[in-house]
Amino acid sequence: MKLVWTIAAFGSLAWYVLLTGYVAVRGAKDIRAMLARLSSRKENRT
């Protein structure tokens, strides 16, 4: 029974780490895209 809980714990930890990494990468891409759009909009005004 201890083995089952150990596998469940490590599986949950791995899922959390992967999901957090995925969200961080997607968020960084979104922020870069937003900054690029703001930058291009600023350049078009001048």
NUBALO-890339 format. One record per residue (C-alpha): residue number from 0; residue in one letter; x, z, y. Coordinates in nm, 2 decimals, m for minus. Layout:
! residues N
[rec NUM; "A"; [X; Z; Y]];
...
//
This chain:
! residues 46
[rec 0; "M"; [0.00; 0.00; 0.00]];
[rec 1; "K"; [0.29; 0.07; 0.23]];
[rec 2; "L"; [0.41; m0.29; 0.19]];
[rec 3; "V"; [0.08; m0.42; 0.30]];
[rec 4; "W"; [0.09; m0.22; 0.62]];
[rec 5; "T"; [0.45; m0.32; 0.69]];
[rec 6; "I"; [0.36; m0.69; 0.65]];
[rec 7; "A"; [0.06; m0.64; 0.87]];
[rec 8; "A"; [0.26; m0.46; 1.14]];
[rec 9; "F"; [0.54; m0.72; 1.14]];
[rec 10; "G"; [0.28; m1.01; 1.14]];
[rec 11; "S"; [0.10; m0.86; 1.43]];
[rec 12; "L"; [0.43; m0.81; 1.62]];
[rec 13; "A"; [0.54; m1.17; 1.55]];
[rec 14; "W"; [0.20; m1.30; 1.67]];
[rec 15; "Y"; [0.22; m1.09; 1.99]];
[rec 16; "V"; [0.57; m1.21; 2.07]];
[rec 17; "L"; [0.48; m1.58; 2.00]];
[rec 18; "L"; [0.17; m1.56; 2.21]];
[rec 19; "T"; [0.34; m1.38; 2.50]];
[rec 20; "G"; [0.62; m1.64; 2.50]];
[rec 21; "Y"; [0.38; m1.93; 2.49]];
[rec 22; "V"; [0.18; m1.78; 2.79]];
[rec 23; "A"; [0.50; m1.72; 2.98]];
[rec 24; "V"; [0.63; m2.08; 2.93]];
[rec 25; "R"; [0.29; m2.23; 3.02]];
[rec 26; "G"; [0.27; m2.00; 3.33]];
[rec 27; "A"; [0.62; m2.10; 3.44]];
[rec 28; "K"; [0.52; m2.47; 3.41]];
[rec 29; "D"; [0.20; m2.42; 3.61]];
[rec 30; "I"; [0.39; m2.23; 3.89]];
[rec 31; "R"; [0.65; m2.51; 3.91]];
[rec 32; "A"; [0.38; m2.77; 3.93]];
[rec 33; "M"; [0.20; m2.58; 4.20]];
[rec 34; "L"; [0.51; m2.53; 4.40]];
[rec 35; "A"; [0.60; m2.90; 4.37]];
[rec 36; "R"; [0.25; m2.99; 4.49]];
[rec 37; "L"; [0.28; m2.76; 4.79]];
[rec 38; "S"; [0.62; m2.89; 4.87]];
[rec 39; "S"; [0.50; m3.25; 4.86]];
[rec 40; "R"; [0.20; m3.17; 5.07]];
[rec 41; "K"; [0.42; m3.00; 5.33]];
[rec 42; "E"; [0.65; m3.31; 5.34]];
[rec 43; "N"; [0.35; m3.54; 5.40]];
[rec 44; "R"; [0.24; m3.34; 5.70]];
[rec 45; "T"; [0.56; m3.39; 5.90]];
//
